[in-house]
């Protein structure tokens, strides 16, 4: 596991709060992980499969 300290703008923080609430997540870390998973599926899916 990698740990990171990040700085977010107010808008980005609000987006995290919405994702957290929409999916019933415990914290912002879970929300960030969810966003990354969805991005991977939507944008990187084919690209990552080609690299394997």
C-alpha positions as CSV (number, residue, x, y, z in Angstrom):
1,X,0.0,0.0,0.0
2,X,1.2,3.5,-0.9
3,X,0.4,6.4,1.4
4,X,0.1,9.9,0.0
5,X,-0.7,13.3,1.3
6,X,-2.6,15.3,-1.3
7,X,-3.9,18.8,-1.6
8,X,-7.4,19.2,-3.1
9,X,-9.3,22.3,-4.1
10,X,-12.8,22.9,-2.7
11,X,-14.5,21.6,-5.8
12,X,-12.5,18.4,-5.9
13,X,-13.2,17.9,-2.2
14,X,-16.9,18.3,-2.9
15,X,-16.7,15.7,-5.7
16,X,-15.1,13.2,-3.2
17,X,-17.8,13.9,-0.7
18,X,-20.5,13.2,-3.3
19,X,-18.8,9.9,-4.4
20,X,-18.4,8.9,-0.8
21,X,-22.1,9.5,-0.1
22,X,-23.3,8.0,-3.4
23,X,-21.5,4.7,-2.8
24,X,-21.8,4.6,1.0
25,X,-18.0,4.7,1.4
26,X,-16.4,5.1,4.8
27,X,-13.8,7.8,3.9
28,X,-12.2,9.8,1.2
29,X,-9.5,7.2,0.6
30,X,-12.3,4.8,-0.4
31,X,-13.8,7.5,-2.6
32,X,-10.5,8.1,-4.4
33,X,-10.0,4.3,-4.9
34,X,-13.6,4.1,-6.4
35,X,-12.9,7.0,-8.8
36,X,-9.6,5.3,-9.9
37,X,-11.4,2.0,-10.4
38,X,-14.1,3.7,-12.5
39,X,-11.6,5.6,-14.5
40,X,-9.6,2.5,-15.2
41,X,-12.8,0.8,-16.6
42,X,-14.0,3.7,-18.6
43,X,-10.7,5.1,-20.0
44,X,-7.8,2.7,-19.5
45,X,-9.5,-0.7,-19.8
46,X,-8.5,-1.5,-23.4
47,X,-5.1,0.2,-23.0
48,X,-4.2,-1.9,-19.9
49,X,-5.4,-5.1,-21.5
50,X,-3.2,-4.4,-24.5
51,X,-0.1,-4.0,-22.3
52,X,-0.5,-7.4,-20.6
